[in-house]
Amino acid sequence: MESKVYVGNLNWIATEESLTELFSKFGNVVSAKIVKDNFSGKSKGFGFVEMSSQKEAEKAIAELDGTDFMERTLKVSVARPQRKRDNNFKKRY
């Protein structure tokens, strides 16, 4: 298992600092990132937290999945590897 955690169903007012604070109860947070829309800059409602060890990540997942955070029920799980994107799409003109 990886030490990177997926955090879904985030409230749009959540910040990377608030995620760091929440997850720091379970160990050392290496990084916290909320995914944002490229055009508007608004949160897409999910993010990723990297913990310093697999054990800390497992504990955070077990304790936080299904709990309320900023009036939303979190979905917390192991982050899946990022898929490679094909940026060579054909234009349809």
FIPAKE-769431 format. One record per atom (N, C-alpha, C): residue number from 0; x, y negated, z negated; residue in one letter. Coordinates in steps of 0.1 Angstrom, whole numbers. Layout:
FIPAKE-769431
NUM	X	Y	Z	a
...
END
This chain:
FIPAKE-769431
0	8	12	0	m
0	0	0	0	m
0	9	-12	0	m
1	4	-22	7	e
1	11	-35	8	e
1	8	-44	-4	e
2	16	-54	-5	s
2	14	-64	-16	s
2	6	-76	-11	s
3	1	-75	2	k
3	-7	-86	8	k
3	-22	-82	7	k
4	-30	-92	2	v
4	-44	-89	-1	v
4	-53	-98	7	v
5	-63	-93	12	y
5	-74	-100	20	y
5	-84	-105	10	y
6	-88	-118	11	v
6	-98	-123	2	v
6	-109	-129	11	v
7	-121	-123	11	g
7	-132	-127	20	g
7	-143	-133	12	g
8	-152	-140	19	n
8	-164	-146	14	n
8	-161	-158	5	n
9	-150	-165	8	l
9	-146	-177	1	l
9	-155	-189	3	l
10	-157	-196	-8	n
10	-165	-209	-7	n
10	-156	-218	2	n
11	-162	-226	10	w
11	-155	-235	19	w
11	-147	-246	11	w
12	-150	-248	-2	i
12	-143	-258	-9	i
12	-131	-252	-17	i
13	-129	-239	-15	a
13	-118	-232	-22	a
13	-105	-237	-15	a
14	-94	-239	-23	t
14	-81	-243	-19	t
14	-71	-232	-21	t
15	-60	-234	-14	e
15	-49	-224	-17	e
15	-44	-225	-31	e
16	-45	-237	-37	e
16	-41	-238	-51	e
16	-50	-230	-60	e
17	-64	-231	-57	s
17	-73	-224	-66	s
17	-72	-209	-64	s
18	-68	-204	-52	l
18	-66	-190	-50	l
18	-53	-186	-58	l
19	-43	-194	-57	t
19	-31	-191	-65	t
19	-34	-190	-80	t
20	-41	-199	-85	e
20	-45	-199	-99	e
20	-53	-186	-103	e
21	-62	-183	-94	l
21	-71	-171	-97	l
21	-62	-158	-97	l
22	-53	-156	-87	f
22	-46	-144	-86	f
22	-34	-144	-95	f
23	-29	-155	-100	s
23	-18	-155	-109	s
23	-21	-148	-123	s
24	-33	-146	-126	k
24	-37	-139	-138	k
24	-33	-124	-137	k
25	-30	-119	-125	f
25	-26	-105	-123	f
25	-12	-103	-119	f
26	-4	-114	-118	g
26	10	-112	-115	g
26	15	-125	-108	g
27	27	-123	-102	n
27	34	-134	-95	n
27	28	-135	-81	n
28	23	-147	-78	v
28	18	-150	-64	v
28	29	-155	-56	v
29	32	-148	-45	v
29	43	-153	-36	v
29	38	-164	-27	v
30	25	-161	-21	s
30	19	-171	-13	s
30	4	-169	-12	s
31	-3	-180	-9	a
31	-17	-180	-8	a
31	-21	-188	5	a
32	-29	-183	14	k
32	-32	-190	26	k
32	-47	-188	29	k
33	-53	-199	31	i
33	-67	-199	36	i
33	-67	-202	51	i
34	-74	-193	58	v
34	-74	-194	73	v
34	-84	-205	77	v
35	-79	-214	85	k
35	-87	-226	89	k
35	-89	-226	105	k
36	-100	-232	109	d
36	-103	-234	123	d
36	-93	-243	129	d
37	-88	-240	141	n
37	-78	-248	147	n
37	-83	-262	151	n
38	-95	-263	155	f
38	-101	-275	160	f
38	-106	-284	149	f
39	-114	-279	140	s
39	-120	-287	129	s
39	-111	-288	117	s
40	-103	-278	114	g
40	-95	-278	102	g
40	-102	-273	90	g
41	-115	-269	92	k
41	-123	-263	81	k
41	-120	-249	78	k
42	-122	-245	66	s
42	-120	-231	62	s
42	-129	-221	70	s
43	-124	-210	73	k
43	-132	-199	80	k
43	-138	-190	69	k
44	-135	-193	56	g
44	-142	-185	46	g
44	-134	-172	42	g
45	-121	-171	46	f
45	-113	-160	41	f
45	-99	-164	41	f
46	-91	-156	34	g
46	-77	-160	33	g
46	-68	-148	29	g
47	-56	-150	26	f
47	-47	-139	22	f
47	-38	-144	10	f
48	-36	-135	1	v
48	-27	-137	-10	v
48	-16	-126	-10	v
49	-4	-130	-11	e
49	7	-121	-12	e
49	12	-121	-26	e
50	12	-109	-32	m
50	17	-107	-46	m
50	31	-102	-46	m
51	39	-103	-57	s
51	53	-99	-57	s
51	55	-84	-57	s
52	44	-77	-60	s
52	46	-62	-60	s
52	33	-56	-57	s
53	34	-43	-52	q
53	22	-35	-49	q
53	13	-33	-61	q
54	19	-31	-72	k
54	12	-28	-84	k
54	3	-40	-88	k
55	9	-52	-87	e
55	1	-64	-90	e
55	-10	-66	-80	e
56	-8	-63	-67	a
56	-18	-64	-57	a
56	-30	-54	-60	a
57	-26	-42	-64	e
57	-36	-32	-67	e
57	-45	-37	-79	e
58	-39	-42	-89	k
58	-46	-47	-101	k
58	-55	-58	-97	k
59	-50	-68	-89	a
59	-59	-79	-85	a
59	-71	-74	-77	a
60	-69	-65	-68	i
60	-80	-59	-60	i
60	-90	-53	-69	i
61	-85	-44	-78	a
61	-95	-37	-87	a
61	-103	-47	-96	a
62	-96	-57	-100	e
62	-103	-67	-109	e
62	-111	-77	-102	e
63	-108	-81	-90	l
63	-115	-93	-84	l
63	-125	-89	-74	l
64	-124	-77	-68	d
64	-134	-73	-57	d
64	-148	-73	-63	d
65	-157	-81	-57	g
65	-171	-81	-62	g
65	-174	-91	-73	g
66	-164	-99	-77	t
66	-166	-109	-88	t
66	-170	-122	-82	t
67	-175	-131	-90	d
67	-179	-144	-85	d
67	-168	-154	-87	d
68	-166	-162	-76	f
68	-156	-173	-76	f
68	-162	-184	-68	f
69	-163	-195	-75	m
69	-169	-207	-69	m
69	-183	-204	-63	m
70	-191	-197	-70	e
70	-205	-194	-66	e
70	-206	-185	-54	e
71	-195	-177	-51	r
71	-196	-167	-40	r
71	-190	-154	-46	r
72	-195	-143	-41	t
72	-191	-130	-45	t
72	-179	-126	-36	t
73	-167	-124	-41	l
73	-155	-122	-34	l
73	-155	-108	-28	l
74	-149	-106	-17	k
74	-145	-93	-11	k
74	-130	-93	-10	k
75	-124	-84	-19	v
75	-110	-84	-20	v
75	-105	-70	-16	v
76	-95	-69	-7	s
76	-90	-56	-3	s
76	-76	-57	2	s
77	-70	-46	5	v
77	-57	-46	11	v
77	-58	-52	25	v
78	-49	-61	28	a
78	-48	-68	41	a
78	-44	-58	52	a
79	-51	-58	63	r
79	-47	-49	74	r
79	-36	-57	82	r
80	-27	-49	89	p
80	-17	-56	97	p
80	-24	-64	108	p
81	-18	-76	111	q
81	-23	-84	121	q
81	-21	-78	135	q
82	-32	-79	143	r
82	-31	-74	157	r
82	-24	-84	165	r
83	-17	-79	175	k
83	-11	-88	185	k
83	-22	-93	195	k
84	-21	-106	198	r
84	-31	-112	207	r
84	-25	-112	221	r
85	-33	-110	231	d
85	-29	-112	245	d
85	-33	-126	249	d
86	-23	-134	250	n
86	-25	-148	254	n
86	-26	-150	269	n
87	-24	-139	277	n
87	-24	-140	291	n
87	-38	-136	297	n
88	-48	-142	292	f
88	-62	-139	297	f
88	-64	-146	310	f
89	-73	-140	318	k
89	-75	-146	331	k
89	-86	-156	330	k
90	-84	-167	337	k
90	-95	-177	338	k
90	-106	-173	347	k
91	-118	-176	343	r
91	-130	-171	351	r
91	-136	-183	359	r
92	-129	-187	369	y
92	-134	-198	377	y
92	-137	-193	391	y
END
